[in-house]
Amino acid sequence: MEYILERIDKIKDEALDARYNMEQIVTKISTGMLSESYNLKEANDTFQHFKAIITQ
């Protein structure tokens, strides 16, 4: 049971990190701080990471 709770906490932390990263990408896109191609790569990398967290 303790292992499950630790795993849930780890997934929650990783999900919060992924959400923060997505918010940073949106901020950078909206302020024009990144080139379009870099925006897409960074957004895709973050999405893939978040998807991996969810499917674990």
N, C-alpha and C positions, 0 to 999 in steps of 0.2 A: 504494500500500500504506500509506504514511504517513497519507494522508487517512482510510483505513478505520480505522486504529488510533486516530486522533484522534476520529473519530466514535464509536467504541466507548467510549472514555474519557468523552466527553460524555454519552452515553446512560447509562453507569454512574453518573456523578455525578448526573444528573437522577433516576434511579431511586432512588438513596440519599436524595435530597432528598424525593422523594415518599413513601418509606417513613417517613422521619422525621416528615413532616407527618401521615401516617396514625397513627403512634404518638402524636403530640400530640393528635390528635382523640380517640383511644381514651382517653387519660389525662383529657382534659377531660370526656368523656362520663361516665367512671366516677367522677369526683370531683364531678360535677354543676356544673361551672364554666360550662357553656354552656346556653342554652335549647335545647329539643328542635328547634325549627325551624332555628336557626342550626347545630346539629350536623349536620342533614341537608344543608343547603346547603354547608357547609364540606367534609363528607365527599364529596358529589357533585362539587364543584369539584376536589378532590384526585384523586378517581378518574378524572375526565375528563382531567386533566393526565397522569396515569400512563398511561392508555389511549392518549393521543396520542403519548407517548414510545415505547411499545411498537410502535405501528403505523407509525412513521416509517421 
